[in-house]
């Protein structure tokens, strides 16, 4: 007897992938950006150039902003198709937007400070 609460035929793995990318991928990208900034700080000081730290941070901001947009689209799609994923959609969108804001705020320091500060 088929269950009335689960519709396995309409389950989309790509949608679930994008939702988890927003939940897990954005914080991991933030952590990787922090590590990259710490590693490249010595090279930036040696070269007296901020680009060693600014470029990876700005790249991460753009990437997480794109991930936030993709998470928003996936959340809308999950709600429109009435899939049992609206909580994951809202969580993915919130996490990706929050990490984008955190990365944008962490990009201020490399822009303002000198390379060896």
Residue, then its C-alpha position, 0 to 999 in steps of 0.5 A: x500500500x503506498x504511503x500518502x505522506x511521501x512522494x518518492x517519484x517527485x523527489x529531486x536530488x539536485x534540489x537537495x544538493x543545492x540546499x545542503x550546499x547552502x547549509x554546509x558549503x557556505x560555512x566551509x567556504x568561510x573557514x577556507x577563506x579564513x585559513x587562506x587569509x592566515x596563510x597568505x598574510x606572510x606573503x602579502x607582508x613580504x610583497x607589501x601588497x594587499x592583493x594576496x589577501x583581498x582577492x581570495x576574500x572577494x572571490x569567496x564573497x562572490x561565490x557565497x552570494x551566488x550560492x545564496x541566490x541559488x539557495x533562494x531559488x531552490x527554497x522557492x522551488x521546494x515551496x512551490x512544488x510542496x516538497x517536504x523541504x521548506x525548512x531546509x530551504x529556509x535554513x539554506x537561504x539563511x545560512x548562505x546570506x549570513x555567511x555572505x554578510x560575514x565574509x563581506x564584513x571580514x573583507x573590510x580589514x584587508x582593504x583598510x589595513x596595510x599588508x604588515x599590520 
